Every structure is written in structure tokens, then in C-alpha cells.
């Protein structure tokens, strides 16, 4: 059995500052950079590090192949458990729950760097057993045992002579330090911990970041409550006489905070520590390229990932700095519903909150300096959503730039070239900017500007061992994109090689009613890039599920190459965010429209709209427009039939029944869903049946 002192004596094998053993100095070794106290605690948390100890021994110890083989043959976790159980009787609790004898503390540092001569002359009675603690029998047994008879001293005895004394131990160095506990930081830290890395997560405020506390979670909870209130008001549309008199706004906000607390319960420091992540709740700033200061303590790391996130960006409007207003960070602290609300900014945050408060009963004015709302979205989608907001009672002012704001008698007054607007509350939602202030990035030599930290395609900064991910790099500011980048950054930092961490087809959605989702290129972007393309558009009114719920405002637009490769898609529909996921997978995996159309979808589901919108280019697998003469009539017939579900040039007459499709129910109109499903199902069936139509007489 290897005692803790002998275990730490293996530090001599890798070389330590202040010693000159024959062994090669291992600057990156956990053994030489962690003190004896921390090293044993680290081994207890990460058994994989014990395997690394064995690897170092194999490189540095001469003529001990049989000994190394015997150690490696035993399961690392079992060996470590046996070691800790042996010392438990006399031990005291350390950080991390490791037990270590009191008598070992002073001797462990001395054993690091011990040479063959010093070990051979070391008598247990002169070292660890000088203390009075511990059972007498154990002390006597220790005195009688020779260094040669104990495995740890035997290993050290095989080392060549070297300088015997080590005066200092290097400071502990973490494998990975993550600055910022938001979406990107949480994913990066958990990724590293799952692979056995020593991970430290530093967060200056609350774990979870904007998404948990002031963004995704509370806003969607508020949108849900507002949507329910709006549906109750519209209950007469479905024959219900239920009416809502007034929204209990304090109760709504209480439920919003309950949702936030429920999500945060899985992200607490205690939860993260159980997963092997060390957490520091304090502000961090760089001291140099490899160390940061946290609460007056110096932290050293091999690799760092900056996930500091973003903060609200306020426009340069005169008087805004003195006029009371709220951003997305404070709006969820409201306890009283504002009677009149002025929302400044027509991006995703402003649009969502404007509709939510309008549904809850506020008089909302939405001001945007650009010519339309959601400037980054497809123009047709933006125009449709603008009309929907206006129908919900939102006053929309586009192309409007405020000149100044005033505060008078508890009211906000905003002046522009079009006159003065008055409101009880001003909500500023004009975007976000990367939060790099206070990090002292210049000390670490990390390049950055007002747009964020500069990174390459692999998320590496100007320093090879420092990465950045999420909102702090100034790219797409979406939680799912930040989390994906956090995972990529951790992988690139900890493992050889690297993968791309900057996406060009990032899916995103605005969760209004109806939702607006985008993945890949919009129609305008594809035209600007000069792409050869075809636009396939399906009005939502042609989707049966939309008709059953009386939610027909919307469309699905797919931009593809003439051969069917999907370049992008825009969706305006009640479940646009969910529909976009399928198209995002299709783009990432190279699934073209033909294969998408030939994949059976559940009917009547909202997702079946994706299949219908791709039917305009569907053709049997293995055929093309240059297919043999016998297939051309079939291909032409399918193209005409499937074209009825989008914008067509040669529609089939409403009363006709195509001979290539078997209608499941007698007398069903030609544009009935049976015919639509049969086209997709029948096309897919051609793959294995050599042109024989598939059986479409299943349940609808």
C-alpha cells in the first residue's frame, strides 16, 4: 500500500522548482504545481489524474517496467479508495472530503524532490512518527518497516542521486478557468468537468447569466401569461363566453419569478460543485497572460475561456441618463402594470415585451429608428409581424429617432421630429454590448474593441491559450449560440486539434404571436450574394392544423438551390421556433428538399407544413429532369400536383383528382390533406418499389 507521503514523494520524478533531479522538469504536470494538500484532494475528485501520475512514472523511472505494470493493472479508483480508507482512521477532513493524517502535513512537502540517498536514509521514526498522534501499534509497525519494503520508497530509491531539498512548491494551476457563469460559461465548465479537468468557474453576479435572470426565462414566462390573457379575451372566437376583467399583474410577476427560481435550482453553486466544478462568486481581472485576480487571490490557469456576456446598450439620447427608465435587466422587477408604456427599440427584446405588455392591458408605443421592425429578419416576415402588433393595439413608430427625453410629474416625455410622446414608463431595448470593462484584458494581451473580443474561427483570441465565447465576442446574441460556442471553446482549449466555433446558419426565433423564426439565409441575403435559387413559399392558411386553431397568419418560405439544397428558411407561425429546428438539422446534415418531402410527417401536425412546403420540387429518388423518357410524365405529374400546395403557375383544377395519387376518402376535394400526404408518402415509396405507388390508405 502506498501511503500519502510516498505518493507525494513521486513529485521528485517530475522535477520541482529549486531542485535539480536527473528527471526532466515537467512544467505542465499537476504533481509539481499542486501542493501536497491540494494534490491528494484533486486525486480524490478526479481519478483520471491518478492515471496521469502513472504515465509520468512510466516516462521518468528507469528499469521499473514490472512495477509500473502492476500499478496500472489495478483500477485507479479502487487503488485510490483503498489508500484513503487506510488513512481514514487517523485522518482529518480536508476540502473536498479527503482524509489525511495530521502527522503527514509537514512531511509531505519535504518528500517532494527527495533523492535516493535521502529516502534510503530516512527512518519513519525520525519523520512522520515523531508526532504523538495515532495508535501506538501503528507507530511501532511503521518504525520496523524498512524503506525498501514499502512500495513508495522503493520507487524513490531507484532514482539517481540529485539535490535533496525542495524549498517551495508551485502554486496550483487549474486546467481550465472560465470567466462568466452565463450560458457559454456554464456549458464550457461542465464540458471540462465531464472529462476530468480541474475547472474553476468565476462569476461576478449570479450563475445563469442574462438568460436565467433577465432574458430568455423570465421573458418567455411573461409572454406565456400574456398569451393566456389574450386567448381568454379572444375566447368568443371559438364560441366561449368567458371574459377576463383584469390581469392580476403582481401574481403574474410572482409566477415569472417562480419560473426563474425553478431554472436556477439546477445551476446553483452547490449543484455545480457536485458535478466537479469549483465556483468562485467574485469579480475577476487579469494580472498577466496566465493568471487572474479573484477576491484578492491569484488564480493560475493553463487555459482560460472568457464568457463575460453582454450588458444593455443605451442610445445617445439627451436626458436619458437622468430620466428614470428600465432595461430588460430591471423590467421584471415591476410590481405594477404601467398604464402607458414607451418601448424604445424594435429588435427581438423590444418586440416581445411590447406585445406582452399590450396583451396584459398596457397602452404600448413601440419606437424604432430603422425603417422597419426586426431589421435583421426577412422583410415579408417583418411586415407581417408589424401588422399583427398593430392589430393587438401596439402603436408603431418606425424611422423615428428620439431627440431628448424629459421627466415631469411622474411621466416620461419623449421628443422627436414627429412631436412628443408621453408614457408612465420608458423601456430601453436598443440592444446589448459586450461586457469587457473591468477584465483588464490589456494585461493579458487580448485584442478587443467596442464590438467585443476578437477571435478566430476556432474562438481563439490573440493569445493561444485564451478563448472567448458567447455574447462577449459581439456575434449573434442568442443563448443557444452562446452555449454551443462554450462547448466548442472548451473542447478546443483542452484537447488537441480544433473545430470551427463560428456559425453562419444560426437558427433564431422571436417568440411573439405568431412566432418568427429564421435559419440560414433570407431571400434578400441570398439575392445579395448572387446565389442561384428558387423560393418555395407555403401560406399558413393551406395548413390544415392552422385552420383548426384559426391561426392562419403566417407562411413558410424556403430558399433553396435549383437542385433542392436548402440555403435558408423563414417561418412565421404559432410554432415557428419548433419548425425551424427541423430545417436547421436539414441544412447542417445536407438534407435536400427531395428527401425532406419524401419523409413521412405526422398529420395533422404543425410540423407537416415543412413537408408540404418542400413538395414543389419533390421527385422520385434516383430521377431528375433528365431522367429516362418513361419517368418524365411521372416527374412532370408530381411537380404539377405538388405545386398546388405552394405558389403555383400551373395549378390543378380544384375538382380534378390526379391519377398518380390515390385519394383515401371518396369525394374528397383535390386539395384535401389526403392528397398532400399521399404525394409525399408515395414519392418516398418509389425508392424501394421501382415506381409502384405506396399504400396510402392508413389512418389520417
C-alpha positions in Angstrom: 0.0 0.0 0.0 1.3 3.4 -0.9 1.0 6.0 1.8 0.1 9.6 1.1 3.6 10.8 1.9 5.1 8.3 -0.5 2.6 9.2 -3.1 3.6 12.9 -3.0 7.2 11.8 -3.0 6.6 11.0 -6.6 6.8 14.7 -7.2 10.6 14.2 -7.3 10.2 12.3 -10.5 9.0 15.3 -12.5 11.3 18.0 -11.1 10.3 20.9 -8.9 11.5 24.5 -8.8 14.5 24.6 -6.5 15.7 21.1 -7.2 17.9 19.5 -9.8 17.0 15.9 -10.1 18.0 13.9 -13.1 14.4 13.8 -14.1 13.2 16.1 -16.8 11.2 19.1 -15.4 7.6 18.8 -16.2 6.2 22.3 -16.1 2.7 21.2 -17.1 2.4 18.4 -14.5 -0.3 18.5 -11.9 2.1 17.0 -9.4 4.8 19.7 -9.4 2.3 22.5 -9.5 0.0 21.4 -6.7 0.9 21.3 -3.1 0.7 18.0 -1.3 -2.6 19.1 0.4 -4.3 20.1 -2.8 -2.9 17.2 -4.9 -4.5 14.5 -2.8 -7.8 16.3 -2.8 -7.5 16.7 -6.5 -6.9 12.9 -7.0 -9.9 12.1 -4.9 -12.1 14.2 -7.1 -10.6 13.1 -10.4 -9.3 9.5 -10.5 -8.2 10.1 -14.1 -5.3 12.2 -12.7 -4.0 9.1 -11.0 -3.6 7.6 -14.5 -1.6 10.7 -15.4 0.7 10.0 -12.4 1.3 6.5 -13.7 2.1 7.9 -17.1 4.7 10.3 -15.7 6.2 7.5 -13.7 6.5 5.4 -16.8 8.5 8.1 -18.5 10.8 9.1 -15.7 11.6 5.9 -13.7 14.3 3.6 -15.0 14.1 -0.1 -15.1 10.7 -0.3 -13.3 8.5 -1.7 -16.1 7.2 -4.5 -13.9 6.3 -2.2 -11.1 4.5 0.2 -13.4 2.6 -2.6 -15.0 1.5 -3.9 -11.6 0.2 -0.4 -10.6 -1.5 0.2 -13.9 -3.2 -3.2 -13.8 -5.2 -2.2 -10.7 -8.2 0.0 -11.3 -7.3 3.6 -10.4 -10.4 4.4 -8.4 -10.1 1.2 -6.4 -6.5 1.9 -5.6 -7.3 5.5 -4.5 -10.2 4.4 -2.4 -8.0 1.8 -0.6 -5.4 4.5 0.0 -7.9 6.9 1.6 -9.6 4.1 3.7 -6.2 3.2 5.1 -5.6 6.7 6.4 -9.2 7.4 7.4 -8.8 6.2 11.0 -6.2 8.8 11.9 -7.1 11.5 9.5 -8.8 14.8 9.5 -11.2 16.2 6.9 -9.8 18.4 4.1 -11.6 20.4 1.4 -13.3 18.0 -0.9 -13.9 15.4 1.8 -10.4 13.8 1.7 -8.9 12.4 4.9 -5.2 12.9 5.6 -3.3 12.2 8.8 -2.3 15.2 10.8 1.3 13.9 11.1 1.7 13.9 7.3 1.2 17.6 6.7 4.7 18.9 7.5 6.4 15.9 5.9 4.6 15.9 2.5 6.4 18.9 1.1 9.8 17.6 2.2 9.2 14.3 0.5 8.7 16.1 -2.9 12.1 16.1 -4.5 13.6 13.6 -2.1 16.5 11.7 -3.7 17.7 8.1 -3.5 20.2 8.8 -0.7 17.8 10.8 1.5 15.0 8.2 1.1 17.2 5.3 1.8 18.5 7.0 5.0 15.0 8.2 6.0 13.6 6.4 9.0 9.9 6.6 9.7 10.7 7.2 13.3 12.6 10.3 12.5 9.9 11.7 10.3 6.2 11.1 10.3 6.2 9.2 13.6 7.7 11.9 15.7 4.2 13.1 16.3 2.3 11.7 19.2 -1.0 11.3 17.3 -2.1 7.9 16.1 -2.4 4.4 17.7 0.9 3.1 19.3 0.7 -0.2 17.4 0.7 1.6 14.1 3.7 3.7 15.0 5.7 0.6 16.0 4.8 -1.1 12.8 6.0 1.9 10.9 9.3 2.0 12.7 10.0 -1.6 12.0 9.3 -1.3 8.3 12.3 -0.5 6.1 12.2 1.9 3.2 12.9 -0.9 0.8 9.9 -2.9 1.9 7.5 -0.1 1.2 6.4 0.4 -2.5 6.7 4.2 -2.4 10.2 4.4 -1.0 11.2 1.6 -3.3 10.3 3.6 -6.3 12.1 6.7 -5.0 15.1 4.5 -4.2 15.6 3.7 -7.8 16.1 7.4 -8.8 19.6 8.7 -9.5 21.2 11.0 -7.0 20.2 14.6 -7.0 19.9 17.6 -4.8 17.8 16.6 -1.8 15.8 19.7 -0.7 12.8 21.4 -2.1 12.2 24.8 -0.6 8.9 25.8 -2.4 6.0 24.2 -4.2 4.5 25.8 -7.3 1.0 27.4 -7.0 -1.8 25.2 -8.1 -2.7 25.7 -11.7 -6.1 24.9 -13.0 -6.6 23.1 -16.3 -9.4 25.5 -17.2 -10.6 28.8 -15.8 -13.9 30.1 -17.1 -14.8 33.7 -16.6 -18.5 34.2 -16.6 -21.3 31.9 -15.5 -23.8 32.6 -18.2 -24.9 30.2 -21.0 -21.5 29.9 -22.6 -19.6 29.7 -19.3 -21.9 27.0 -17.7 -21.6 24.8 -20.8 -17.8 25.3 -21.0 -17.3 24.5 -17.4 -19.5 21.4 -17.4 -17.8 20.1 -20.6 -14.4 20.4 -19.0 -15.5 18.8 -15.7 -17.0 15.8 -17.5 -13.6 15.0 -19.0 -11.8 15.2 -15.7 -10.3 18.6 -16.0 -9.7 20.8 -13.0 -12.2 23.5 -13.7 -12.8 26.8 -11.9 -15.8 28.9 -12.9 -15.8 32.6 -11.9 -19.0 34.7 -11.9 -19.3 38.2 -10.5 -23.1 38.3 -10.2 -25.4 35.3 -10.4 -24.9 32.0 -12.1 -27.1 31.5 -15.1 -26.5 35.0 -16.6 -28.9 37.0 -18.5 -30.8 34.0 -19.9 -31.9 32.8 -16.5 -32.4 36.1 -14.7 -33.3 38.8 -17.2 -33.7 37.3 -20.6 -35.0 34.0 -22.0 -36.6 32.5 -19.0 -38.5 35.5 -17.5 -39.5 36.9 -20.8 -41.0 33.6 -22.0 -42.8 33.2 -18.7 -44.2 36.7 -19.1 -45.1 36.0 -22.8 -46.9 32.8 -21.7 -49.0 34.7 -19.1 -49.8 37.5 -21.5 -50.7 35.0 -24.2 -53.2 33.2 -21.9 -54.8 36.5 -21.1 -55.1 37.3 -24.8 -56.6 34.0 -25.6 -59.2 34.4 -22.9 -60.2 37.7 -24.3 -60.5 36.1 -27.8 -62.5 33.1 -26.4 -65.6 34.3 -28.2 -63.9 33.4 -31.5 -64.3 29.7 -30.6 -67.8 30.0 -29.1 -66.8 30.6 -25.5 -68.4 33.3 -23.4 -65.6 33.5 -20.9 -64.3 37.0 -20.2 -61.4 38.4 -18.3 -62.0 41.5 -16.2 -58.5 42.5 -15.2 -55.0 40.9 -15.1 -53.5 40.4 -11.6 -50.1 41.8 -12.5 -48.4 41.1 -9.2 -49.5 37.5 -9.4 -48.2 37.3 -13.0 -44.8 38.6 -11.9 -44.7 36.2 -8.9 -45.2 33.3 -11.3 -42.4 34.7 -13.6 -40.0 34.7 -10.6 -41.1 31.2 -9.7 -40.1 30.0 -13.2 -36.7 31.8 -12.8 -36.1 30.1 -9.5 -37.0 26.7 -10.9 -34.5 27.0 -13.7 -31.8 28.4 -11.4 -32.2 25.4 -9.0 -30.2 23.4 -11.5 -27.4 26.0 -11.8 -26.6 26.8 -8.1 -23.0 26.7 -6.9 -23.9 23.6 -4.9 -25.2 21.8 -7.9 -22.1 22.7 -10.0 -19.7 21.6 -7.2 -21.4 18.2 -7.2 -20.5 18.0 -10.8 -16.8 18.6 -10.1 -16.8 22.3 -10.9 -15.1 24.7 -8.5 -17.1 28.0 -8.2 -16.0 31.5 -7.2 -18.6 34.2 -6.9 -16.4 37.3 -7.3 -15.2 39.7 -10.0 -12.1 38.6 -12.0 -9.5 40.7 -13.7 -6.4 39.6 -15.5 -3.0 40.0 -13.8 -1.0 38.6 -16.8 -1.4 36.1 -19.6 -1.8 33.1 -17.3 -3.3 34.4 -14.0 -6.3 36.4 -12.8 -7.1 38.0 -9.5 -10.3 36.9 -7.7 -11.3 38.4 -4.3 -7.6 39.3 -3.7 -6.4 35.8 -4.6 -4.2 34.9 -7.5 -5.5 32.2 -9.8 -3.2 30.5 -12.3 -4.6 28.5 -15.3 -3.3 26.6 -18.2 -6.3 27.6 -20.4 -8.9 30.4 -20.0 -12.2 31.0 -21.6 -13.8 34.4 -21.4 -17.6 34.2 -21.3 -18.4 37.6 -19.8 -21.6 38.1 -21.7 -23.1 41.5 -22.6 -24.9 44.4 -20.9 -27.7 46.7 -22.1 -26.7 49.3 -24.6 -28.3 52.7 -24.1 -28.7 55.1 -27.1 -27.2 58.6 -27.0 -30.4 60.4 -26.2 -30.3 63.7 -24.4 -31.6 63.4 -20.9 -31.7 59.6 -20.8 -29.0 59.4 -18.1 -31.2 61.4 -15.6 -34.7 60.2 -16.6 -35.9 57.1 -14.8 -36.1 54.2 -17.2 -35.8 50.4 -17.3 -34.0 47.9 -19.5 -34.5 44.2 -19.8 -32.5 43.8 -16.6 -35.0 45.7 -14.4 -38.3 45.3 -16.2 -39.0 42.0 -14.5 -38.9 43.7 -11.1 -42.1 45.6 -11.8 -44.9 45.2 -9.3 -47.4 47.4 -11.0 -48.6 47.3 -14.6 -47.8 50.6 -16.4 -50.8 52.2 -18.0 -48.8 53.7 -20.8 -45.5 52.1 -21.9 -43.0 53.5 -24.3 -40.6 50.9 -25.7 -37.5 52.2 -27.4 -36.1 49.6 -29.8 -37.7 47.3 -32.4 -35.4 44.3 -32.1 -36.3 40.9 -30.6 -36.4 42.2 -27.0 -38.5 45.2 -27.7 -41.0 43.4 -30.0 -41.5 40.6 -27.5 -42.0 42.9 -24.5 -44.2 45.3 -26.4 -46.7 42.6 -27.4 -46.5 41.0 -23.9 -47.5 44.3 -22.1 -50.1 45.0 -24.8 -51.7 41.6 -24.1 -51.6 42.3 -20.4 -53.5 45.6 -20.8 -50.9 48.4 -21.2 -51.1 51.1 -23.9 -47.8 50.5 -25.8 -45.9 52.6 -28.2 -43.0 50.9 -30.0 -40.4 53.3 -31.5 -37.7 52.1 -33.9 -35.1 54.3 -35.7 -34.8 51.9 -38.6 -37.4 51.8 -41.4 -39.0 48.6 -40.1 -39.1 46.3 -37.1 -36.7 43.5 -36.8 -34.3 44.8 -39.5 -32.3 41.5 -39.5 -35.4 39.4 -40.4 -36.9 38.7 -43.8 -38.8 41.7 -44.9 -42.0 39.9 -45.6 -41.9 38.4 -42.1 -41.2 41.7 -40.5 -44.1 43.4 -42.3 -46.5 40.6 -41.3 -45.5 40.8 -37.7 -45.8 44.6 -37.7 -49.4 44.3 -38.9 -50.1 41.7 -36.2 -48.7 44.0 -33.5 -50.8 46.9 -34.7 -53.9 44.6 -34.6 -53.0 43.9 -30.9 -53.1 47.6 -30.2 -49.4 48.5 -30.3 -48.7 51.9 -31.7 -45.7 51.5 -34.0 -43.3 54.3 -35.0 -40.6 53.3 -37.4 -37.9 55.6 -38.8 -38.2 57.6 -35.5 -35.2 58.9 -33.7 -35.7 60.4 -30.3 -34.0 63.8 -29.7 -34.4 64.1 -25.9 -36.4 62.7 -23.0 -37.8 64.5 -20.0 -39.2 63.6 -16.6 -42.1 65.7 -15.4 -44.6 65.0 -12.7 -44.0 61.2 -12.7 -44.3 61.0 -16.5 -41.8 60.3 -19.3 -41.9 62.8 -22.2 -40.0 61.8 -25.4 -39.5 64.4 -28.1 -38.8 63.7 -31.7 -39.3 65.4 -35.1 -42.8 64.0 -35.1 -43.8 65.5 -31.8 -44.0 64.5 -28.1 -44.9 61.1 -26.7 -45.9 60.7 -23.1 -45.7 57.5 -21.0 -45.7 56.2 -17.5 -42.7 54.0 -18.1 -39.8 54.1 -20.6 -38.3 50.7 -21.5 -35.0 50.9 -23.4 -34.4 47.9 -25.6 -31.9 49.1 -28.1 -29.6 46.1 -28.0 -26.6 44.9 -26.0 -22.9 45.4 -26.0 -20.1 43.0 -24.9 -19.1 43.3 -21.2 -15.4 43.7 -21.3 -14.9 46.5 -18.8 -13.1 45.6 -15.7 -11.4 42.5 -17.1 -8.1 44.2 -17.7 -7.7 42.4 -21.0 -4.7 44.6 -21.9 -2.6 42.9 -19.2 -3.2 39.5 -20.8 -2.6 40.9 -24.3 -6.1 40.0 -25.5 -7.2 42.1 -28.5 -10.6 43.7 -28.3 -12.6 46.7 -29.3 -16.1 48.2 -28.8 -17.6 45.3 -30.7 -16.1 42.7 -28.4 -13.2 40.4 -28.1 -11.6 39.4 -31.4 -11.4 35.7 -32.0 -10.6 33.5 -35.0 -12.8 30.8 -36.5 -11.8 28.4 -33.6 -12.7 31.0 -30.9 -9.1 31.6 -30.0 -8.1 35.1 -29.0 -4.8 36.8 -29.7 -3.3 34.5 -27.0 -3.1 30.9 -27.9 -4.3 29.6 -24.5 -7.2 32.1 -24.1 -10.5 31.6 -25.8 -13.7 33.6 -25.8 -17.3 32.5 -26.5 -20.8 33.9 -26.4 -22.1 37.5 -26.4 -18.7 38.9 -25.4 -17.3 38.4 -28.9 -20.1 40.5 -30.4 -21.7 38.0 -32.8 -25.2 36.5 -32.7 -26.6 37.1 -29.2 -28.7 34.1 -28.6 -28.5 31.7 -25.7 -28.2 28.5 -27.8 -25.4 30.0 -29.9 -23.5 31.0 -26.8 -23.9 27.6 -25.2 -22.7 25.9 -28.5 -19.7 28.2 -28.6 -18.9 27.5 -24.9 -18.7 23.8 -25.7 -16.5 24.3 -28.8 -14.2 26.7 -26.9 -13.7 24.1 -24.0 -13.1 21.3 -26.5 -10.5 23.4 -28.4 -8.8 24.5 -25.2 -8.5 21.1 -23.6 -8.0 18.7 -26.5 -5.6 18.5 -29.5 -6.8 19.9 -32.7 -9.6 22.3 -33.1 -13.0 22.7 -34.6 -14.9 25.6 -36.0 -16.8 27.7 -33.5 -18.3 30.4 -35.6 -21.6 29.5 -37.3 -23.1 31.1 -40.4 -26.5 29.4 -40.3 -27.5 30.1 -36.7 -31.2 29.5 -36.1 -33.1 32.0 -34.1 -36.7 33.0 -33.2 -38.8 35.8 -31.9 -41.4 34.4 -29.6 -44.3 36.7 -30.3 -47.8 35.6 -31.5 -47.2 34.4 -34.2 -43.6 33.4 -33.7 -40.9 34.4 -36.3 -38.0 32.1 -36.9 -35.1 32.2 -39.3 -32.4 29.7 -40.2 -29.7 30.2 -42.8 -30.1 32.9 -45.5 -33.1 35.1 -46.0 -34.4 35.7 -49.5 -32.8 39.1 -49.6 -29.4 37.8 -48.4 -29.4 35.0 -51.0 -30.1 37.6 -53.7 -27.4 39.9 -52.5 -24.9 37.0 -52.6 -25.8 36.3 -56.2 -27.0 32.8 -55.4 -28.9 30.8 -58.0 -32.0 30.0 -56.0 -35.7 29.1 -56.0 -38.1 30.3 -53.3 -40.7 27.9 -52.1 -43.5 29.6 -50.2 -46.4 28.0 -48.4 -49.1 30.2 -46.9 -50.1 29.1 -43.4 -53.8 29.1 -44.5 -53.0 26.0 -46.6 -52.0 24.0 -43.5 -55.0 22.2 -42.0 -53.8 22.4 -38.4 -53.6 26.2 -38.7 -57.2 26.3 -39.9 -58.4 24.2 -37.0 -56.9 26.6 -34.5 -57.9 29.7 -36.5 -54.2 30.8 -36.6 -53.6 31.4 -40.3 -51.5 34.5 -40.2 -48.1 33.3 -41.4 -46.1 31.4 -44.0 -43.2 29.1 -44.6 -40.6 30.3 -47.1 -37.7 28.0 -48.0 -34.8 29.3 -50.1 -33.0 26.6 -52.0 -30.8 26.0 -55.0 -32.4 24.7 -58.2 -31.2 21.2 -57.3 -33.0 21.4 -53.9 -30.2 22.2 -51.5 -31.6 24.3 -48.7 -29.9 27.7 -48.2 -32.3 29.1 -45.6 -35.8 29.3 -44.3 -38.1 31.9 -42.8 -41.2 30.8 -40.8 -44.0 32.9 -39.4 -46.3 30.6 -37.5 -47.5 29.8 -34.0 -44.7 27.2 -33.5 -42.1 28.7 -35.8 -39.3 28.0 -33.4 -40.1 24.3 -33.3 -40.4 24.1 -37.1 -37.1 25.8 -37.6 -35.3 23.1 -35.7 -36.1 20.5 -38.4 -34.8 22.8 -41.1 -31.7 23.6 -39.1 -30.9 19.9 -38.9 -31.6 19.6 -42.6 -29.1 22.3 -43.5 -26.5 21.0 -41.1 -26.8 17.4 -42.4 -27.2 18.3 -46.1 -30.8 17.0 -46.4 -32.3 18.4 -49.6 -35.9 19.2 -50.3 -36.5 16.0 -52.1 -35.5 13.9 -49.1 -37.4 16.2 -46.8 -40.6 15.9 -48.9 -40.3 12.1 -49.0 -40.0 11.8 -45.2 -43.3 11.0 -43.6 -44.6 13.6 -41.2 -47.4 13.2 -38.6 -50.8 14.6 -39.8 -52.4 16.9 -38.7 -49.4 18.4 -37.0 -47.9 21.8 -37.3 -44.6 20.2 -38.5 -46.3 18.7 -41.5 -46.2 22.2 -43.0 -42.5 21.7 -43.6 -43.2 18.6 -45.7 -45.9 20.4 -47.7 -43.7 23.5 -48.4 -40.9 21.2 -49.9 -43.3 19.3 -52.2 -42.9 21.8 -55.1 -39.6 20.3 -56.0 -40.1 16.7 -55.0 -39.4 13.9 -57.4 -38.8 10.2 -57.1 -35.4 9.3 -55.7 -32.9 8.4 -58.4 -34.6 10.5 -61.1 -34.1 14.0 -62.3 -35.4 16.3 -65.1 -33.0 14.4 -67.4 -34.4 11.0 -66.3 -35.4 8.4 -68.9 -38.4 9.1 -71.1 -40.6 6.6 -69.2 -40.1 8.6 -66.0 -40.7 12.1 -67.4 -44.5 12.0 -67.4 -44.4 10.8 -63.8 -42.0 13.5 -62.7 -44.0 16.2 -64.5 -47.2 15.0 -62.9 -45.7 15.0 -59.4 -44.3 18.5 -59.9 -47.7 19.8 -61.0 -49.6 18.1 -58.2 -47.1 19.2 -55.5 -47.1 22.7 -56.9 -50.7 23.2 -55.7 -49.5 23.5 -52.1 -47.3 26.5 -52.8 -47.4 29.5 -55.1 -48.0 27.8 -58.4 -48.0 28.8 -62.1 -49.8 25.7 -63.4 -52.3 24.7 -60.7 -54.5 21.7 -60.9 -58.2 22.5 -61.1 -60.0 22.2 -57.8 -62.3 19.5 -58.9 -59.7 17.2 -60.5 -58.1 14.1 -59.0 -54.6 13.3 -60.2 -54.3 9.8 -61.4 -50.9 9.4 -59.6 -52.4 9.9 -56.2 -55.0 7.6 -54.6 -57.5 9.6 -52.6 -58.2 7.9 -49.3 -61.8 9.1 -49.0 -64.3 9.1 -51.7 -65.4 12.6 -52.8 -62.6 14.4 -51.1 -61.6 17.6 -52.8 -58.3 17.6 -54.7 -56.6 20.0 -52.2 -57.6 17.8 -49.2 -54.8 16.8 -46.9 -55.1 13.1 -48.0 -53.8 14.1 -51.4 -51.0 16.1 -50.0 -49.8 13.4 -47.7 -50.1 10.8 -50.5 -47.8 12.8 -52.7 -45.0 12.9 -50.1 -45.6 9.3 -48.9 -45.9 8.0 -52.5 -42.7 9.7 -53.6 -40.8 8.2 -50.7 -42.2 4.8 -51.6 -40.7 4.9 -55.0 -37.3 4.3 -53.5 -37.7 0.7 -52.8 -40.6 -0.3 -55.1 -39.3 0.6 -58.6 -42.1 3.0 -59.3 -45.0 1.2 -57.7 -47.2 3.5 -55.6 -47.1 3.0 -51.9 -50.2 2.1 -49.9 -51.7 5.4 -48.6 -54.9 4.0 -47.0 -53.7 4.4 -43.4 -55.3 6.4 -40.6 -55.4 10.1 -41.0 
